Every structure is written in C-alpha cells, then in structure tokens.
Amino acid sequence: ACDAVHTMGPDTILLTSLIHAQTDDAEISMMASRKGGKKFMVTTPRLPLDPAPNGAGDFTAALFLARHLMGDDLKTALSMTAGAVFALFEETMRAGTRELALIAAQDEFANAKGMDVVGL
C-alpha cells in the first residue's frame, strides 16, 4: 500500500494505529516508509485507550515531522516518535481523560527513549 501511495508523490509516509495479520491483540504498530527506500515498523503494547485520545494523530504526525526536519533519519524519527507517543499515552491513561495530558507528560515525552524498530 505504501508503494502505491509513493507513486502518487509523497516521499515519506507515516502509518499510525497499524494493525496487520500478525498483530497480537495486546499490540499496535506504526510504520514509516521512504519512497524508493526503506520501510520501518515499531510495535508497542496497546494501551486501553479506546477510542484514541483527542489529538493523538495530530501529535504523532507533528512530532514525526519535527524529528524529520531536525535531521533524524527515518528509523530514528520513528523510534523517537513512538517512545514519546507511548509516554504521553501512559500519562493520559493515568489521567483518565480523552484529552492528551500534554502538560503532565511534557518531561516524559520530551525525554522519552526511542523504541525498538525493525526494518522491513
């Protein structure tokens, strides 16, 4: 699917909330793809946030773009984005709200460690 979208023009694609045939019920993934290049996927535990918190997709896309614009390669941008999003979601879950706990989690997601990424 990414290759088909790449033919329409986009150089970089980020897929969020990715669930595929091998996804365990307790997991969720993100994938990043570069036109004519590599594809990477990161899988994290699936937190009981259903539906996703308000603004989750916007936050994820903005953070991934910022990492990319700061010079991170595709793999690093995906890894660091996943770590920050997971930290933010954990804090949001503790807060028990659908609104992202941006202020409460700011130090956690700003200093989050990257997550393990696999090449595809």
Contacts in CASP RR format, 6 or more apart in sequence:
PFRMAT RR
TARGET T0000
AUTHOR 0000-0000-0000
METHOD contacts of the structure
MODEL  1
ACDAVHTMGPDTILLTSLIHAQTDDAEISMMASRKGGKKFMVTTPRLPLD
PAPNGAGDFTAALFLARHLMGDDLKTALSMTAGAVFALFEETMRAGTREL
ALIAAQDEFANAKGMDVVGL
2 13 0 8 1.000
2 15 0 8 1.000
2 31 0 8 1.000
2 33 0 8 1.000
2 39 0 8 1.000
3 33 0 8 1.000
5 13 0 8 1.000
6 13 0 8 1.000
6 33 0 8 1.000
6 35 0 8 1.000
6 36 0 8 1.000
9 35 0 8 1.000
10 35 0 8 1.000
11 34 0 8 1.000
11 35 0 8 1.000
12 32 0 8 1.000
12 33 0 8 1.000
12 34 0 8 1.000
12 35 0 8 1.000
12 68 0 8 1.000
12 74 0 8 1.000
13 31 0 8 1.000
13 32 0 8 1.000
13 33 0 8 1.000
14 30 0 8 1.000
14 31 0 8 1.000
14 32 0 8 1.000
14 60 0 8 1.000
14 61 0 8 1.000
14 64 0 8 1.000
14 78 0 8 1.000
14 81 0 8 1.000
15 30 0 8 1.000
15 31 0 8 1.000
15 32 0 8 1.000
15 33 0 8 1.000
16 30 0 8 1.000
16 56 0 8 1.000
16 57 0 8 1.000
16 60 0 8 1.000
16 61 0 8 1.000
17 28 0 8 1.000
17 30 0 8 1.000
17 52 0 8 1.000
18 28 0 8 1.000
18 29 0 8 1.000
18 30 0 8 1.000
18 31 0 8 1.000
18 41 0 8 1.000
19 28 0 8 1.000
19 29 0 8 1.000
20 29 0 8 1.000
23 29 0 8 1.000
23 43 0 8 1.000
25 46 0 8 1.000
26 45 0 8 1.000
26 46 0 8 1.000
27 43 0 8 1.000
27 44 0 8 1.000
27 45 0 8 1.000
27 46 0 8 1.000
28 43 0 8 1.000
28 44 0 8 1.000
28 45 0 8 1.000
28 46 0 8 1.000
29 41 0 8 1.000
29 42 0 8 1.000
29 43 0 8 1.000
29 44 0 8 1.000
30 41 0 8 1.000
30 42 0 8 1.000
30 44 0 8 1.000
30 60 0 8 1.000
30 78 0 8 1.000
30 81 0 8 1.000
30 82 0 8 1.000
30 85 0 8 1.000
31 39 0 8 1.000
31 40 0 8 1.000
31 41 0 8 1.000
31 42 0 8 1.000
31 78 0 8 1.000
31 120 0 8 1.000
32 39 0 8 1.000
32 40 0 8 1.000
32 64 0 8 1.000
32 74 0 8 1.000
32 75 0 8 1.000
32 77 0 8 1.000
32 78 0 8 1.000
33 39 0 8 1.000
33 40 0 8 1.000
33 74 0 8 1.000
34 74 0 8 1.000
38 74 0 8 1.000
38 75 0 8 1.000
38 119 0 8 1.000
38 120 0 8 1.000
39 119 0 8 1.000
39 120 0 8 1.000
40 74 0 8 1.000
40 75 0 8 1.000
40 78 0 8 1.000
40 117 0 8 1.000
40 118 0 8 1.000
40 119 0 8 1.000
40 120 0 8 1.000
41 117 0 8 1.000
41 118 0 8 1.000
41 119 0 8 1.000
41 120 0 8 1.000
42 78 0 8 1.000
42 79 0 8 1.000
42 82 0 8 1.000
42 115 0 8 1.000
42 116 0 8 1.000
42 117 0 8 1.000
42 118 0 8 1.000
44 82 0 8 1.000
44 83 0 8 1.000
44 86 0 8 1.000
44 115 0 8 1.000
45 86 0 8 1.000
47 86 0 8 1.000
47 89 0 8 1.000
47 90 0 8 1.000
47 93 0 8 1.000
48 93 0 8 1.000
49 89 0 8 1.000
49 92 0 8 1.000
49 93 0 8 1.000
51 98 0 8 1.000
53 89 0 8 1.000
53 92 0 8 1.000
53 97 0 8 1.000
53 98 0 8 1.000
53 99 0 8 1.000
53 100 0 8 1.000
54 98 0 8 1.000
54 99 0 8 1.000
54 100 0 8 1.000
55 100 0 8 1.000
56 85 0 8 1.000
56 89 0 8 1.000
56 100 0 8 1.000
59 85 0 8 1.000
59 88 0 8 1.000
59 100 0 8 1.000
59 102 0 8 1.000
60 81 0 8 1.000
60 85 0 8 1.000
63 80 0 8 1.000
63 81 0 8 1.000
63 84 0 8 1.000
63 85 0 8 1.000
64 77 0 8 1.000
64 78 0 8 1.000
64 81 0 8 1.000
67 76 0 8 1.000
67 77 0 8 1.000
67 80 0 8 1.000
67 81 0 8 1.000
68 74 0 8 1.000
68 77 0 8 1.000
72 80 0 8 1.000
75 117 0 8 1.000
75 119 0 8 1.000
78 117 0 8 1.000
79 114 0 8 1.000
79 115 0 8 1.000
79 116 0 8 1.000
79 117 0 8 1.000
80 112 0 8 1.000
80 114 0 8 1.000
82 114 0 8 1.000
82 115 0 8 1.000
82 117 0 8 1.000
83 109 0 8 1.000
83 112 0 8 1.000
83 113 0 8 1.000
83 114 0 8 1.000
83 115 0 8 1.000
84 109 0 8 1.000
84 110 0 8 1.000
84 112 0 8 1.000
85 109 0 8 1.000
86 112 0 8 1.000
86 115 0 8 1.000
87 105 0 8 1.000
87 108 0 8 1.000
87 109 0 8 1.000
87 112 0 8 1.000
88 100 0 8 1.000
88 101 0 8 1.000
88 102 0 8 1.000
88 105 0 8 1.000
88 108 0 8 1.000
88 109 0 8 1.000
90 105 0 8 1.000
90 108 0 8 1.000
91 101 0 8 1.000
91 104 0 8 1.000
91 105 0 8 1.000
91 108 0 8 1.000
91 109 0 8 1.000
92 99 0 8 1.000
92 100 0 8 1.000
92 101 0 8 1.000
92 105 0 8 1.000
94 101 0 8 1.000
95 101 0 8 1.000
95 104 0 8 1.000
END
